[in-house]
Amino acid sequence: MNIQQQIYELSQKYSFENAHFKIDGQTPGLEVSLQLLEEHINLFLEKAGQLNSIVESCANMVTIFDSSVSKEELMKTSLRCQGSDHLCIRTAPSMLKILVETLFD
């Protein structure tokens, strides 16, 4: 499944008001911006203290199914807040879906 389709499906599932992405030459090369609703923000804040372990757990899962990306590269995933209601995720494409689902389920 391509990135555009993944983001569309995640936006539908979690009702993100706005979601877009860009791919560049950095490592990891996918940056996704999600506009969050209040319920998303509350979920994210509940999990904020566990972000390192969440990223590591997701990276472990992805390496089971995708040997083309090293765990080291997946661990370079970063999450940052931008403004009061945007979350920017920089990660590998194969990590996006599991990470978003872990954060917002």
Secondary structure by P-SEA (a helix, b strand, c coil): ccaaaaaaaaaaaccccccccccccccccbbbbbbccaaaaaaaaaaccaaaaaaaaaaaaaaaccccccccccccbbbbbccccbbbbbccccccaaaaaaacc
